[in-house]
Amino acid sequence: MHKSKKKFEAIVLDDPVITLDVKAYHALKGLLKDERFQKAKRLIITTHNIHYLYVQMSNILEDEQLRKYTKLYEITSDTFKDIPLDVLKSDDVSLYTNYLKSMTSYDQLGYIYWLSSKIARYFLDLRLRFNGIMSAQSMSLEIDLLDLVESEKHELQQYFNILSETCKKKNLTVKSIIESFISVNQILKILGFPQLVNQSTIKQFEQYKSEIVKINDESINVYDELLVYARGIHFYEGTDRALQEMKNYINHPRNQITESMLVLKASKDI
């Protein structure tokens, strides 16, 4: 670091953790508090590593004063876009529930319907972990491992089947998506969790039951973009190994699309 007492307009760190491990992320965060970095009016950090960004931003997200002076940008080959800081606080469950609450048109169901299956899988995996059981490759096997009576296991399987079939349909009606929301709530009830989809949300779209939902890829905010790109990978059926591995990663119940898609969606390969 420069030893001069001169003030700088900015200090720029270009992907400072590219060869570092997770422990070093925290070490670097501590280093940036050093008084030598106070000589700059701005500290600019560029990174491809979303997990380091979470570490670096964690205290800022919880401090209103720091938030006022912090900006997050997404830079691609053709865009330079301001991203809301709260994106970094969102996980798949909060993305799912908040998006449902914010919807004003049944057309918006085309963004969120596919995520119901992943959300249900997440809570199935969580229930297994409460009992000290690691998740298995087969959902049917995971259901069988639960400490539930056989009738409840049978119900769970039926509701998961509804979610799976909804995802596979090419012409989705509002009615079928509402049924998938009800299935999510029933799955969570059997597993012992609170319901996620408010009855007011379901009631809001009941009058449009016979309408076909258009699958729209035109996003108006970063949350739409996350859902569009994640959906693209979720339904990817090609043979490209890298994309197939991305799909497997995204579909795993423990891997949040909100943590990974900010990086993956910048790729023109998707």
C-alpha positions in Angstrom: 0.0 0.0 0.0 1.2 3.5 -0.8 2.8 5.2 2.2 2.1 8.7 1.2 -0.3 10.8 3.3 -1.9 12.0 0.1 -5.6 11.4 -0.3 -6.7 9.3 -3.3 -9.9 9.5 -5.3 -10.3 5.7 -5.3 -8.5 2.5 -4.5 -9.4 -0.3 -6.8 -9.0 -4.0 -6.0 -9.4 -6.2 -9.1 -10.7 -9.6 -8.0 -8.5 -9.7 -4.9 -9.6 -13.3 -3.8 -9.2 -15.1 -7.1 -6.5 -17.4 -5.7 -7.5 -17.3 -2.0 -9.5 -19.7 0.1 -12.6 -19.0 2.3 -10.5 -18.2 5.4 -8.7 -15.5 3.4 -12.0 -13.8 2.5 -12.4 -12.8 6.1 -8.8 -11.9 6.5 -9.0 -9.5 3.5 -12.2 -8.0 4.9 -10.3 -7.2 8.2 -7.4 -5.8 6.2 -9.6 -3.4 4.4 -10.4 -1.7 7.7 -6.8 -0.7 8.0 -6.3 3.1 8.3 -4.2 3.1 5.0 -7.5 2.4 3.1 -9.0 5.5 4.7 -6.9 7.7 2.4 -9.3 7.0 -0.4 -12.7 8.6 -1.0 -13.9 5.4 -2.6 -13.0 1.7 -2.3 -13.9 -0.2 -5.5 -13.8 -4.0 -5.5 -14.4 -6.1 -8.6 -15.0 -9.8 -8.2 -16.5 -12.9 -9.9 -16.8 -14.6 -6.5 -20.3 -14.2 -5.2 -19.4 -16.0 -1.9 -16.6 -13.5 -1.2 -19.0 -10.7 -1.9 -21.4 -12.0 0.7 -18.6 -12.0 3.3 -17.4 -8.5 2.3 -20.9 -7.0 2.3 -22.4 -8.8 5.4 -21.9 -5.9 7.9 -22.9 -3.3 5.3 -26.3 -5.0 4.7 -27.2 -4.6 8.4 -25.9 -1.0 8.8 -28.2 1.7 7.4 -25.4 4.3 7.4 -23.0 2.1 5.5 -25.8 1.2 3.0 -26.1 4.9 2.0 -22.5 5.0 0.8 -22.5 1.5 -0.9 -23.3 0.6 -4.5 -23.5 -2.8 -6.1 -23.1 -3.1 -9.9 -23.3 -6.0 -12.3 -20.9 -5.6 -15.2 -21.1 -7.7 -18.3 -19.8 -7.3 -21.8 -22.7 -5.1 -22.7 -24.2 -3.8 -19.5 -23.3 -1.8 -16.4 -26.3 -2.1 -14.1 -27.1 -0.9 -10.6 -28.3 -3.9 -8.4 -30.3 -3.5 -5.2 -28.2 -4.4 -2.2 -31.1 -6.4 -0.8 -30.6 -9.0 -3.5 -27.6 -10.3 -1.4 -30.0 -10.8 1.6 -32.4 -12.9 -0.4 -32.4 -16.7 -0.4 -34.7 -18.9 -2.4 -37.5 -19.0 0.2 -37.6 -15.3 0.7 -37.4 -14.8 -3.1 -40.3 -17.1 -3.6 -42.6 -15.7 -0.9 -41.8 -12.0 -1.6 -42.3 -12.5 -5.3 -45.7 -14.1 -4.7 -46.7 -11.3 -2.5 -45.7 -8.6 -5.0 -47.5 -10.1 -8.0 -50.3 -8.0 -9.5 -51.0 -10.0 -12.7 -51.5 -13.7 -13.4 -49.0 -13.4 -16.2 -46.3 -13.1 -13.5 -47.0 -16.7 -12.5 -44.9 -17.7 -15.5 -41.8 -16.5 -13.6 -42.4 -18.4 -10.3 -44.3 -21.6 -10.9 -41.3 -23.8 -11.5 -39.6 -22.8 -8.2 -42.4 -24.4 -6.2 -40.9 -27.9 -6.7 -37.4 -26.7 -5.6 -38.8 -25.0 -2.5 -40.7 -28.1 -1.5 -37.5 -30.2 -1.9 -35.6 -27.7 0.2 -38.0 -28.3 3.2 -38.0 -32.0 2.7 -34.2 -31.9 2.9 -34.4 -29.6 5.9 -36.7 -32.0 7.7 -34.3 -34.9 7.1 -31.4 -32.9 8.5 -33.4 -32.2 11.6 -33.4 -35.9 12.1 -29.6 -36.2 11.4 -30.2 -37.8 8.0 -28.3 -36.8 4.8 -30.4 -36.3 1.7 -30.4 -39.1 -0.8 -30.5 -39.1 -4.6 -34.0 -40.3 -4.9 -36.9 -38.1 -3.6 -39.0 -41.3 -3.0 -36.2 -42.7 -0.8 -36.0 -39.4 1.1 -39.7 -39.5 1.8 -39.4 -43.1 3.0 -36.7 -42.1 5.5 -39.0 -39.6 7.2 -40.4 -40.4 10.6 -44.0 -40.2 9.4 -46.9 -42.7 9.2 -47.3 -44.4 5.8 -50.5 -42.4 4.9 -48.5 -39.2 5.4 -45.7 -40.5 3.2 -48.2 -41.4 0.5 -49.7 -38.0 0.6 -46.3 -36.3 0.4 -45.5 -38.4 -2.7 -48.8 -37.4 -4.3 -48.2 -33.7 -3.7 -44.6 -33.9 -5.1 -46.0 -35.7 -8.1 -48.4 -32.7 -8.7 -45.4 -30.3 -8.6 -43.4 -32.4 -11.0 -46.3 -32.7 -13.5 -46.9 -29.0 -13.3 -43.3 -28.3 -14.3 -43.6 -30.6 -17.3 -46.7 -29.1 -18.8 -46.2 -27.0 -21.9 -49.5 -25.1 -21.7 -50.0 -24.1 -18.1 -53.3 -22.8 -16.8 -53.7 -20.6 -13.8 -55.6 -23.5 -12.2 -52.7 -25.9 -12.4 -50.4 -23.4 -10.9 -52.8 -22.7 -8.0 -52.9 -26.5 -7.5 -49.1 -26.5 -7.2 -49.2 -23.7 -4.6 -51.8 -25.7 -2.6 -49.5 -28.7 -2.9 -46.5 -26.7 -1.5 -48.6 -25.7 1.5 -49.8 -29.2 2.1 -46.2 -30.6 1.8 -45.0 -28.0 4.4 -47.9 -28.8 6.7 -47.1 -32.6 6.7 -43.4 -31.8 7.2 -44.3 -29.6 10.2 -43.5 -26.1 8.7 -45.7 -23.0 8.3 -47.4 -22.5 5.0 -45.6 -20.2 2.5 -48.3 -19.3 0.0 -50.9 -17.0 1.5 -54.6 -17.8 0.9 -55.0 -14.2 -0.4 -52.5 -14.9 -3.1 -54.4 -18.0 -4.2 -57.7 -16.2 -4.0 -56.3 -13.3 -6.1 -55.9 -15.6 -9.1 -58.9 -17.9 -8.8 -61.0 -15.9 -11.2 -58.4 -16.5 -13.9 -58.3 -20.3 -13.5 -59.0 -21.1 -17.1 -56.4 -18.7 -18.5 -53.2 -19.9 -20.1 -50.1 -18.5 -18.5 -47.6 -17.1 -21.0 -44.0 -17.9 -20.2 -42.4 -14.5 -20.5 -38.6 -13.9 -20.5 -38.8 -10.1 -20.5 -37.6 -9.1 -17.0 -38.3 -5.7 -15.4 -36.0 -6.2 -12.3 -33.2 -8.3 -11.1 -35.5 -10.8 -9.3 -37.2 -11.5 -12.6 -33.8 -12.1 -14.2 -32.8 -14.5 -11.5 -36.0 -16.5 -12.1 -35.7 -16.4 -15.9 -32.1 -17.7 -16.0 -32.7 -20.3 -13.3 -35.7 -21.6 -15.1 -33.7 -21.8 -18.3 -31.2 -24.1 -16.5 -33.9 -26.0 -14.6 -35.5 -27.1 -17.9 -32.3 -27.6 -19.8 -32.3 -30.9 -21.7 -29.2 -30.6 -23.8 -26.0 -32.7 -23.7 -23.5 -29.9 -22.9 -21.7 -31.2 -19.8 -21.1 -27.8 -18.2 -24.7 -26.7 -18.5 -25.9 -30.1 -17.3 -23.7 -29.7 -14.2 -25.1 -26.3 -13.7 -28.6 -27.7 -13.8 -27.7 -30.4 -11.3 -26.2 -27.8 -9.0 -29.1 -25.4 -9.2 -31.7 -28.1 -8.7 -30.0 -29.4 -5.5 -32.2 -28.3 -2.6 -29.2 -27.0 -0.6 -27.9 -24.7 -3.4 -29.6 -21.4 -3.5 -30.2 -19.9 -7.0 -30.0 -16.5 -5.4 -26.4 -17.1 -4.4 -25.3 -18.7 -7.6 -27.3 -17.2 -10.4 -25.9 -13.7 -10.0 -22.7 -15.2 -11.3 -24.1 -17.8 -13.7 -26.6 -15.5 -15.4 -23.8 -13.3 -16.7 -22.7 -16.1 -18.9 -23.7 -15.9 -22.6 -23.6 -19.7 -22.8 -26.9 -20.0 -20.9 
